[in-house]
Amino acid sequence: MATRYARNGRVRIAFEELGGTGGDPLLLVMGLGTSRFWWP
């Protein structure tokens, strides 16, 4: 699984696709210094 990036103007957001195709995307945001592994 590779980290990809989305850009909107000067803002760049790193993301990973987890799961299959289809369905609605879900954006989880956490503070600085914490990774996605904190979510169950």
C-alpha positions as protocol buffer text, in pm:
chain_id: "A"
residue {
  index: 1
  type: MET
  ca { x: 0 y: 0 z: 0 }
}
residue {
  index: 2
  type: ALA
  ca { x: 160 y: 323 z: -114 }
}
residue {
  index: 3
  type: THR
  ca { x: 101 y: 669 z: 28 }
}
residue {
  index: 4
  type: ARG
  ca { x: -47 y: 902 z: -230 }
}
residue {
  index: 5
  type: TYR
  ca { x: -102 y: 1277 z: -220 }
}
residue {
  index: 6
  type: ALA
  ca { x: -393 y: 1505 z: -306 }
}
residue {
  index: 7
  type: ARG
  ca { x: -328 y: 1872 z: -372 }
}
residue {
  index: 8
  type: ASN
  ca { x: -561 y: 2170 z: -352 }
}
residue {
  index: 9
  type: GLY
  ca { x: -373 y: 2490 z: -421 }
}
residue {
  index: 10
  type: ARG
  ca { x: -83 y: 2506 z: -172 }
}
residue {
  index: 11
  type: VAL
  ca { x: -230 y: 2235 z: 55 }
}
residue {
  index: 12
  type: ARG
  ca { x: -104 y: 1878 z: 14 }
}
residue {
  index: 13
  type: ILE
  ca { x: -272 y: 1588 z: 198 }
}
residue {
  index: 14
  type: ALA
  ca { x: -122 y: 1238 z: 220 }
}
residue {
  index: 15
  type: PHE
  ca { x: -367 y: 948 z: 199 }
}
residue {
  index: 16
  type: GLU
  ca { x: -383 y: 572 z: 168 }
}
residue {
  index: 17
  type: GLU
  ca { x: -664 y: 372 z: 13 }
}
residue {
  index: 18
  type: LEU
  ca { x: -781 y: 101 z: 252 }
}
residue {
  index: 19
  type: GLY
  ca { x: -1050 y: -139 z: 143 }
}
residue {
  index: 20
  type: GLY
  ca { x: -1217 y: -230 z: -179 }
}
residue {
  index: 21
  type: THR
  ca { x: -1367 y: -33 z: -461 }
}
residue {
  index: 22
  type: GLY
  ca { x: -1706 y: 131 z: -434 }
}
residue {
  index: 23
  type: GLY
  ca { x: -1872 y: 284 z: -133 }
}
residue {
  index: 24
  type: ASP
  ca { x: -1830 y: 634 z: 4 }
}
residue {
  index: 25
  type: PRO
  ca { x: -1489 y: 773 z: 105 }
}
residue {
  index: 26
  type: LEU
  ca { x: -1425 y: 845 z: 473 }
}
residue {
  index: 27
  type: LEU
  ca { x: -1184 y: 1118 z: 586 }
}
residue {
  index: 28
  type: LEU
  ca { x: -1036 y: 1079 z: 935 }
}
residue {
  index: 29
  type: VAL
  ca { x: -840 y: 1375 z: 1074 }
}
residue {
  index: 30
  type: MET
  ca { x: -623 y: 1364 z: 1385 }
}
residue {
  index: 31
  type: GLY
  ca { x: -378 y: 1611 z: 1536 }
}
residue {
  index: 32
  type: LEU
  ca { x: -11 y: 1650 z: 1460 }
}
residue {
  index: 33
  type: GLY
  ca { x: 218 y: 1364 z: 1555 }
}
residue {
  index: 34
  type: THR
  ca { x: -39 y: 1085 z: 1559 }
}
residue {
  index: 35
  type: SER
  ca { x: -84 y: 829 z: 1283 }
}
residue {
  index: 36
  type: ARG
  ca { x: -392 y: 649 z: 1155 }
}
residue {
  index: 37
  type: PHE
  ca { x: -297 y: 340 z: 1357 }
}
residue {
  index: 38
  type: TRP
  ca { x: -456 y: 497 z: 1668 }
}
residue {
  index: 39
  type: TRP
  ca { x: -803 y: 433 z: 1522 }
}
residue {
  index: 40
  type: PRO
  ca { x: -940 y: 79 z: 1574 }
}
